[in-house]
Amino acid sequence: MVKPILKRVGQYQAARKMKDRLFRLKFKTQHMEGIVATIEPNHTLETYIHEGEEVHIVLEGRIEYTVGKESFVLEPGDVLWHRSDVLHGARNIGDVTAKYFTVGVPPTFI
């Protein structure tokens, strides 16, 4: 049996800092990964395209998330799912640091 993974507040397996954004890996298995991402106000993440699927849950702030030619304004509690083989990325459109939780399948980011 594979043991459950529990990460308490502030516990992470790894982190990746890139200029104005921080990605903290909460968990990673053979099939998926969960990441807490933060973006500083008025900053944009690079756009990506890769295999798989993602779901994003906004925890704090406001982000504009673009998937292909569509853009979505997301606020705390909002959830967005998309295929990862479409160009996608996020931009903080608020005045405070934005934070969101992403689950990606398969694990390809960190």
Secondary structure, DSSP 4 states (H G I P E B T S, - for coil): -PPP----TT--SEEEEETTEEEEEEEE-SS-EEEEEEE-TT-BPPPB--SSEEEEEEEES-EEEEETTEEEEE-TT-EEEEETTS-EEEEE-SSS-EEEEEEEES----
